[in-house]
Amino acid sequence: MTEPLFIIPFWADLLGVGLGGIQGAMFASGFQGQRRLDLLGVAIIGILIGMGGGLIRDLLLGQPPATLQNNWYLITAAGAAIIGMLLAGLLNRANAIIVVLDAVVIGMFGAFGTSKALGLGVPEVPAVFIGVCAAVGGSILRDVIMGLPVAIMHVGSLYAIAAAFGCTVIVVVHAFGVGLLVAGVIGLISTAVIRVLAVIFDLSLPEQRRLYRRKVAAETASIPTAKP
């Protein structure tokens, strides 16, 4: 079902950008030694996290980037990053806050991406893909610009999987006639819950090396061997 008039609420978009900016600043505060960042570096990381997902989403949809159509997006992202840097010492002591904030940011960008794609008539599977790219896009840009291994490609706590689950929930719920706004909220909550549970229970996908070892074990088990 096509809903071309669906628009992400401006306040919600700014909230996602602001939370992303804070998350980026908290990430940047963890660098020590030669890798430590100055005020400009923290602001850049905050802007990447806060605005990266929306930029990728709109580019994939062939739409003018919403985050570049209004002054408040950049102001919010940079301001939130500075606030996050100032509060990093306090917030880093509360690990639960960091985990929940991380989960909410992933869920928001995934929900915004998938809902906007469906509203523009994009088919269900590509809509989920766009939502996942929006959810993890900021962290990918962050890792690339910092010269770090891209986090979602390594063993971890199900970033992309949580986003994919939440985005799929949006598509399924919307297919049953639920409006995109409500479906997006349900998807956001689903993503956040999966992400938080993955951190609490230390869940992750099997490592490639372990899969390879299991394959070798299964293949060699069928080979007859001479027993003394």
C-alpha positions, 0 to 999 in steps of 0.5 A: 500500500502506497502512502505518498503523503507520509512524512517523518515528524520533524520533532522525531527526526530532530530527536533521533539526530540529537540522540545520535549526536550524544551517542557519537560524543560518548563514543569519541570520549573513549579515545586516549593518547594520540587518538584523542579528539578535540572539540571539532573532532567530537562535533564531527563524530556527533554529526556523522552519527546523528545525520549519517543514517538520514543522509544514506536513507534519502540518497537511497530513496533518491530524495533531497536529504532532509537533514540538509533542508533545515538549519536545525539538523546540523545545529542539533547534531553539533550541539548534542555532540558537545553536550554529550562530550561534557556529560561523557564522564557522568554518562559513561558510569551508567552503562545501562544508559549507554546500552538503551541509548544505543538501542533507541538510536538504532531503532529510530533510524531503522523505523524512519528509513523503512517507514519513509520507503514504504510511504514512497511506494518502495517494495517491502524487501528493499524497504527493509534494506533501506531501514537497516542501512539507515540504522547502521549507516552512521556507525559505518561512516564513523568507523571509516572516518576514524580508520577503525574496523567496521563494527557491524562486520565483526562479532558483536551484539547484533546491531544489524540483526536487531535493525533488520528484525525491527524493520521487518516487523514494520513491514509485516504490521503495515501489511495488516493495515496498521498505519506507518506511524504506529508500525514505525513505533512498534518496529522501533520498540522491537529493534531496541528490545532485541538490541538490549537483550543481545547485550544483556545475554551477550548474543552474537552470530557464530563466527566464520571460523567456528562454522568452518571448523564444524564443516571440517569436523562433519566432513572428516567424521565420515572418513574411515580411519584405521584403528589399531 
